[in-house]
Amino acid sequence: MSAKPSMSVNVGGIRMKNPVMVASGTFGYGPEYADLVDLNRLGAIAVKGILLEPWEGNLTPRMVEVPGGLINAIGLQNPGVAKFVEEYMPFLRRYDVPVIVNIWGRTEAEYGEVAARLDGVEGVSGLELNVSCPNVKHGGMAFGTDAGIMAGVIGLVRKRTRLPIIPKLSPNVSDIARFARVAEENGADAISLINTIPAMVIDIETRRPVLANKVGGLSGPAIHPVAVRLVWEAARAVKIPVVGMGGISSARDALEFIIAGATAVAVGTANFSNPQTSLELISGIENYLVRHGYTDVNELVGSARV
Ligand SMILES: Cc1cc2nc3c(=O)[nH]c(=O)nc-3n(C[C@H](O)[C@H](O)[C@H](O)COP(=O)(O)O)c2cc1C
């Protein structure tokens, strides 16, 4: 019998026992899933987005199912960084799993402040910067859709923390390779992508948008091929590791990202319908490696024959 392949990966200094993470906003802060999934088996947990201050988020309805996924407009609902550190980190520290804190800001300065407050907090392994949120100083345009503004946020966060930083790129740009390079040049240790794709549903009887926020972000299987293309383009443009996500519900979906160039992958929407998805991916990826004679998952990263 062949030996088990090595599954460990290093994402910008964050050592993971396997390449399978759970995606921000789809796994709460950990306790919500701890009875359903053995957290110690995960490669890493990206917790739901944290802001400087607590915030209730958007009005309801905030989620709508569509063929192949869902559209959400949760908004910035979160307990605030102080309460997160006090209430959730003691729980998460009990597990042997890297915790990546997803952070947002309404201004550049807010990103910097949240990053500084998480620097040195025991058990925090890295920061994922959600640059898809609206910039209140620039008419609500997302930070991540203007390369100059995104560069500024990343550069500022870089100065305020020693933790690995992983900007999470927006798919809502015309040249993802350029944004990936801007992230790398401004101090990112890795990048993750994709965040949700802006989308909308209209109730034809009332002729009103279904979501209170009118538009939201599309996630789930519908976005997977778009995400594979974007991960492939981004991974070719940079040397730093890439975390691929978007519509993963099977090991096959995850393997596509790895072959396209992702060092790790994250499961999002699928956690809602099958909380075991991430664990199933781990064994599915291992089986694939054995079947194809690989001894280390890193050999497969970016191995697409193009
Ligand atoms: C309900 C919901 C909440 C989310 N919240 C966040 C968040 O707080 N921060 C963030 O960066 N991404 C957030 N996302 C985006 C996911 O992390 C992921 O990038 C996206 O859903 C694509 O992956 P998927 O198709 O597997 O869900 C959220 C997604 C959903 C569905």
The ligand as an ORCA input file, in Angstrom:
! r2SCAN-3c Opt
* xyz 0 1
  C     -24.020     34.530      3.834
  C     -22.629     34.909      3.391
  C     -21.867     35.771      4.164
  C     -20.564     36.141      3.757
  N     -19.817     36.972      4.541
  C     -18.548     37.301      4.168
  C     -17.739     38.115      5.008
  O     -18.122     38.502      6.121
  N     -16.492     38.461      4.536
  C     -16.020     38.015      3.329
  O     -14.884     38.348      2.958
  N     -16.754     37.191      2.550
  C     -18.004     36.837      2.935
  N     -18.750     35.996      2.135
  C     -18.164     35.463      0.864
  C     -17.615     34.043      1.024
  O     -16.586     33.994      1.983
  C     -17.100     33.484     -0.322
  O     -16.057     34.319     -0.784
  C     -18.170     33.431     -1.395
  O     -19.424     33.089     -0.847
  C     -17.828     32.456     -2.532
  O     -17.706     31.131     -2.052
  P     -18.939     30.058     -2.092
  O     -19.530     30.131     -3.467
  O     -18.322     28.742     -1.760
  O     -19.918     30.523     -1.053
  C     -20.042     35.623      2.534
  C     -20.813     34.732      1.774
  C     -22.086     34.366      2.176
  C     -22.881     33.394      1.326
*
